[in-house]
Amino acid sequence: MPAPLPFAVLVSGRGSNMLAIAAAARDGQIPGGPVAVVSDRADAAGLAAAAALGIPTEVVAPAQFADRGDWCRALSAAIASHGAEFVALAGFMRILDPGFVARWQGRLLNIHPSLLPAYPGLHTHRRVLEAGDRWHGCTVHFVTEELDAGPLVIQGRVPVLSGDTEQALSARVQKLEHIIYPKAVGWLAAGRLALDGGTVLLDGQPLRAPLIEEPE
Ligand code: GRF
């Protein structure tokens, strides 16, 4: 088996997906493990949580740079300096510029709290409830220049229940995030997942539609 690809996780907030990924690496579900957790915010709870696990952490704050381009170049350099060969965005709340996306093309995953292509952007749980949808969920996708629009890898799907609140629905979706994201990261680390043009390949086979995971 080839050596696992080292990766970095980028967080802006609480970092529960980062913790799920770190736990999966510890349990052997992801070969290797995160070589760094990087944030745009020194006060991100996810950074402290990573440090407590002994994972190297780094802050690259946009305020220290003249513009987004400079910041994105510094961010890329910081990630690469830890030896990472791919990047998992896990609640990273800033837009990355085209140079960053091109630099990590096919090596940049994100998790989004909706069944993409439905509900790109923010406040997805609220919007699903307002629309009266029957299904909701989360999606792991490769990142491209267009926000929340890259090729889809795996989705977690939950029914919307009558009487659901934004909080209850979000908690149910997050449970699935913590299952599907470590899976996808594990595939990429093991060299099983790739992007060929706009096509996602898993074990060399094109995925015609994202894989679907539902609660047991
Ligand atoms: C998750 O809901 C994820 O889908 C979105 O940001 C949130 C991050 O949560 N991209 P956490 O910081 O991993 O707990």
Boltz pocket constraint, residues with backbone or C-beta under 6 A from the ligand:
constraints:
  - pocket:
      binder: B
      contacts: [[A, 11], [A, 13], [A, 14], [A, 15], [A, 16], [A, 17], [A, 18], [A, 46], [A, 89], [A, 90], [A, 91], [A, 92], [A, 111], [A, 112], [A, 113], [A, 138], [A, 174], [A, 177]]
      max_distance: 6.0
